[in-house]
């Protein structure tokens, strides 16, 4: 039955104009699908920010016309409900029934993993944003996948640089038990190789954990008697691990906390750790460039708040797609792939480049130190320094050459 359904889907796509081709006639709208989770998870805030940033990116790139080469851009939004099977069906529907030229998604790394084979089946491009896991451009991915979001190795190589690891550093890690968490901790351990630092404990919790009691006790026990610098590194999304850990008073054992950046509401909990250092993908005050200035001003004007973590990511994805469509001579998949491989473009974070080997967008990260201001609802990640792409040795996930 599964093979029959796949065959029927492919036959429908062929009847509509051929796999991997721009099926719409000249002058018809060019359709781009946003396929991400809009219900059923704490991560839905990430999707909404991505959608906002994507729309703003299209506006910026087209000077408000929402047209490329005389064709209107039509954005189709689909809800994966954070379920792998729903995500697969939604993406297939976008490529097949809706005739989307390109799709963007998804939010959860685990759910996005299920979407990768659909891009190969329909021979159409999937731009991964904002999911993070290294594996999304790994051996199980395919040549139709391009990734504008940062990856686990970028997160964790930058995090390791912020910690300045040496033989006197002992670390316990806390992450969620799925692709994002597992890939992140694997990348962190890789980043520490050769520094002399030691990971003494790895804790993995379910996605929606609220009770950290036993986990905290195990991490404290693994660290408290070590003779050196002791740090708990938190790598979670959509849950608050900072508050229960700080409430357990790690300072009584000389234990520090370090974590990466997050969306602004989540960073309210960082007020509990003034002076903490870590690495962040984006904070609206850190990049200094024309695109970010426009994004900050426009977002503040429209929504009364600054752009958040994934707003910048959504804009970066839109700017990548519009650059590719403006540059490519034809809009068939093969021409778009050859156009995007090695392509550089400007984003709110500065320049990004799709690495030809695995289509991961290489980009900067930011080493920060937390400052607390009573007049600001969240903790402020002040810039220590920009960590540029060439400072990080990001593993190649797969080789398309």
C-alpha positions in Angstrom: 0.0 0.0 0.0 2.8 2.4 0.9 4.6 1.7 -2.4 1.3 2.2 -4.3 0.7 5.6 -2.6 4.2 6.8 -3.4 3.8 5.7 -7.0 0.5 7.5 -7.3 1.9 10.7 -5.7 4.8 10.6 -8.2 2.4 10.0 -11.1 0.3 13.0 -10.0 3.4 15.1 -9.9 4.5 14.0 -13.4 1.0 14.7 -14.7 1.1 18.2 -13.2 4.2 19.0 -15.2 7.1 16.8 -14.1 9.1 16.2 -11.0 11.6 19.0 -10.1 10.3 21.5 -12.7 8.6 24.9 -12.2 5.2 23.8 -13.2 3.5 27.2 -13.2 3.4 29.1 -16.5 5.3 32.4 -16.9 3.3 35.1 -15.1 1.6 32.7 -12.7 2.6 33.1 -9.0 5.7 31.4 -7.8 4.6 29.3 -4.8 6.8 28.8 -1.7 5.5 26.6 1.1 6.3 27.1 4.8 5.8 23.6 6.3 6.3 23.8 10.1 4.7 23.2 13.4 1.9 25.7 14.3 0.2 23.7 17.0 0.9 21.0 19.6 4.3 22.0 21.0 6.1 24.7 23.0 8.2 25.1 19.9 5.4 26.7 17.9 6.7 30.1 18.9 9.8 29.3 16.9 7.6 28.6 13.8 5.7 31.9 14.2 8.9 33.9 14.4 10.2 32.1 11.4 7.0 32.9 9.4 7.2 36.6 10.4 10.9 36.8 9.5 10.2 35.0 6.2 7.5 37.5 5.2 9.7 40.4 6.1 12.6 38.9 4.2 10.5 38.7 1.0 9.4 42.3 1.5 13.0 43.5 1.9 14.3 41.5 -1.0 11.5 42.7 -3.4 11.3 46.3 -2.2 7.8 45.6 -1.1 6.5 44.4 -4.5 6.4 40.7 -3.5 7.4 39.9 -7.1 10.4 38.2 -8.6 11.0 38.6 -12.4 7.5 39.8 -12.8 5.9 36.9 -10.9 4.0 37.3 -7.7 5.2 35.3 -4.7 2.6 33.2 -3.1 3.4 31.8 0.4 1.5 28.6 1.4 1.6 27.8 5.1 1.1 24.2 6.4 1.0 22.9 9.9 3.0 19.7 10.7 1.4 19.6 14.2 5.0 18.5 15.2 4.2 15.0 14.0 6.5 13.2 11.5 3.7 11.5 9.6 1.7 14.8 9.3 4.9 16.6 8.2 5.6 14.1 5.4 2.0 14.4 4.1 2.0 18.2 4.4 5.2 18.5 2.4 4.1 16.1 -0.2 0.8 18.0 -0.6 2.8 21.3 -0.9 5.0 19.9 -3.7 2.3 17.9 -5.4 -1.2 19.4 -5.1 -0.1 23.0 -4.4 2.8 22.9 -6.9 5.2 24.7 -4.6 8.5 25.3 -6.3 10.4 25.4 -3.0 9.5 24.5 0.6 10.8 25.8 3.9 10.7 23.8 7.2 10.5 22.5 9.7 10.9 23.5 13.4 11.6 20.3 15.3 14.8 18.5 14.2 13.1 15.1 14.7 10.1 16.1 12.6 12.2 17.7 9.9 14.2 14.5 9.6 11.0 12.8 8.4 10.6 15.5 5.7 14.0 15.0 4.0 13.0 11.9 1.8 10.0 13.7 0.5 12.2 16.4 -1.1 14.1 13.7 -2.8 11.0 11.9 -3.9 9.5 15.0 -5.6 13.0 16.3 -6.7 12.3 19.7 -5.2 14.3 21.9 -2.9 13.6 21.9 0.8 15.3 24.8 2.7 15.7 23.7 6.4 14.8 26.5 8.8 14.9 26.7 11.8 15.7 23.1 12.8 19.3 22.7 14.0 20.6 19.1 14.2 23.8 18.3 12.3 22.1 15.1 10.9 19.8 17.2 8.7 22.7 17.7 6.3 24.2 14.3 7.2 24.4 11.0 5.3 20.7 10.4 5.5 19.9 13.7 3.9 20.0 14.4 0.2 21.1 16.9 -2.5 17.7 18.7 -2.5 18.1 19.9 1.0 19.7 23.3 1.8 20.0 24.5 5.4 20.0 28.2 6.3 19.7 27.6 10.0 22.9 27.1 12.1 23.7 23.5 13.1 24.6 21.7 16.3 28.4 21.9 15.6 28.2 25.7 15.2 26.3 26.0 18.5 28.7 23.8 20.4 32.0 24.9 18.8 31.1 28.4 19.7 29.9 27.4 23.1 33.2 25.6 23.7 35.1 28.7 22.6 33.1 30.8 25.1 34.0 28.4 27.9 37.8 28.6 27.1 38.2 24.9 28.0 41.4 23.4 29.4 42.5 20.5 31.6 41.0 22.1 34.6 37.4 22.1 33.2 34.8 19.4 34.2 31.4 19.5 32.5 28.0 17.9 33.0 25.6 18.3 30.1 21.8 18.5 30.0 19.8 18.0 26.7 16.6 16.7 25.5 16.3 13.1 24.2 15.9 13.7 20.5 17.9 14.7 17.4 18.5 18.3 18.5 19.8 17.3 22.0 21.8 14.2 20.9 23.5 15.9 18.0 24.2 18.9 20.1 26.0 17.0 22.9 27.9 14.9 20.4 29.1 18.1 18.7 30.1 19.6 22.1 32.1 16.6 23.1 33.8 16.8 19.6 34.6 20.5 20.2 36.3 19.7 23.5 38.6 17.1 22.0 42.2 18.0 22.6 41.5 20.7 25.1 41.9 18.5 28.2 38.4 19.3 29.4 36.3 16.3 30.7 32.6 15.6 30.3 31.8 13.7 33.5 28.0 13.2 32.9 25.5 13.4 30.1 21.8 13.7 31.0 19.0 13.4 28.5 15.4 14.3 29.4 12.0 14.0 27.5 11.0 16.9 25.3 8.4 18.4 27.7 10.2 17.7 31.0 9.1 19.7 34.0 10.6 17.7 36.9 14.4 17.9 36.9 15.0 16.7 40.5 16.7 13.4 39.9 18.6 14.8 36.9 20.0 17.7 38.9 21.1 15.4 41.7 23.0 13.2 39.3 24.8 16.2 37.7 25.7 17.7 41.1 27.0 14.3 42.3 29.1 13.9 39.2 30.7 17.4 39.6 30.8 18.4 43.2 34.0 16.6 44.2 36.0 17.5 41.1 39.1 19.6 41.8 38.8 22.3 39.1 36.3 24.4 37.3 32.9 22.8 37.3 30.1 23.7 34.7 26.7 22.5 33.8 26.0 23.1 30.1 22.3 23.3 29.2 21.2 22.6 25.6 17.4 22.5 25.5 14.6 24.1 23.5 11.0 25.0 24.6 11.5 24.1 28.3 13.0 26.0 31.2 15.9 24.1 32.8 17.6 27.2 34.1 15.2 28.0 36.9 15.1 24.5 38.5 18.9 24.2 38.3 19.6 27.6 39.8 16.9 27.0 42.5 19.0 23.9 43.5 21.9 26.2 44.3 24.8 24.8 42.3 27.0 27.5 43.7 27.2 25.7 47.0 29.4 23.2 45.2 31.2 25.8 43.1 29.3 24.7 40.0 28.6 27.3 37.2 25.9 27.2 34.6 26.5 27.9 30.9 24.0 27.8 28.0 23.5 29.1 24.5 21.1 31.8 23.4 17.3 31.5 23.1 14.2 33.4 22.3 13.6 36.5 24.3 10.9 35.1 26.6 13.1 32.2 27.5 16.0 34.5 28.2 14.1 36.1 31.1 15.3 33.1 33.1 18.9 34.1 32.4 18.5 37.0 34.8 19.3 34.4 37.5 22.9 34.1 36.2 24.4 37.5 35.6 27.9 37.3 34.2 27.2 33.9 32.6 29.0 33.4 29.3 27.9 31.3 26.3 27.3 31.5 22.6 24.3 32.7 20.7 23.0 32.5 17.1 21.4 35.9 17.0 20.4 38.8 19.3 19.0 41.9 17.6 21.7 44.3 19.0 24.7 42.2 18.1 25.0 42.3 14.2 25.9 45.6 12.7 24.7 45.8 9.1 22.1 47.4 6.9 19.7 44.4 6.7 19.6 44.0 10.5 19.1 47.7 11.0 16.0 47.5 8.7 14.7 44.3 10.4 15.0 45.8 13.9 13.4 49.1 12.9 10.6 47.5 10.9 9.8 44.8 13.5 9.7 47.4 16.2 7.4 49.6 14.1 5.0 46.8 13.3 4.9 44.7 16.4 6.2 47.0 19.2 9.0 44.7 20.0 12.5 43.7 18.6 12.9 40.8 16.2 13.7 37.5 18.0 16.0 34.6 17.5 14.1 32.8 14.7 12.8 36.0 13.1 16.3 36.5 11.8 16.4 32.9 10.6 13.2 33.2 8.7 14.5 36.3 7.0 17.8 34.6 6.1 15.8 31.8 4.4 13.7 34.2 2.4 16.8 36.2 1.3 18.5 33.0 0.2 15.5 31.9 -1.9 15.0 35.3 -3.5 18.7 35.5 -4.3 18.6 32.1 -6.0 15.4 32.9 -8.0 16.8 36.2 -9.1 20.2 34.7 -10.1 19.1 31.4 -11.8 18.5 31.5 -15.5 15.7 28.9 -15.1 13.6 27.8 -12.2 13.9 24.1 -12.6 15.4 22.2 -9.7 18.7 21.3 -11.2 19.4 24.9 -12.2 18.4 26.1 -8.8 20.7 23.5 -7.1 23.7 24.6 -9.2 22.9 28.2 -8.4 22.6 27.7 -4.7 25.7 25.5 -4.2 28.4 27.9 -3.1 26.1 30.9 -3.2 26.7 33.7 -0.8 24.1 36.2 0.3 23.5 38.9 2.9 21.3 38.4 6.0 20.6 40.1 9.3 23.6 38.2 10.6 25.9 39.3 7.7 27.1 37.1 4.9 26.1 33.4 4.7 27.4 30.8 2.2 25.9 27.5 1.2 28.8 25.0 1.4 28.7 23.0 -1.8 29.5 19.7 -0.2 26.5 19.4 2.1 24.5 22.7 1.6 24.9 23.9 5.2 24.9 27.7 5.4 28.2 28.8 7.0 27.7 31.8 9.3 28.9 33.7 12.4 28.0 33.0 16.0 28.4 35.4 18.9 30.2 34.9 22.3 28.1 36.8 24.9 28.2 37.7 28.6 24.9 38.2 30.4 24.0 41.6 31.8 20.9 42.3 33.8 18.9 45.5 33.4 15.8 45.9 35.5 14.1 47.9 32.7 14.5 45.0 30.2 12.2 41.9 30.6 15.0 39.5 29.5 18.7 39.1 30.3 20.9 41.0 27.8 23.6 39.0 26.0 26.3 41.6 25.6 28.8 40.9 22.8 32.2 39.6 23.9 33.2 38.9 20.3 31.9 37.6 16.9 33.0 34.0 16.2 33.3 33.9 12.4 32.6 30.9 10.2 36.3 30.5 9.4 37.1 30.1 13.1 34.9 27.0 13.3 35.7 23.6 11.9 32.2 22.4 11.0 32.2 18.8 9.9 30.9 18.1 6.4 27.7 16.1 6.8 27.5 14.5 3.4 29.4 15.0 0.1 27.4 15.9 -3.0 30.4 16.1 -5.2 
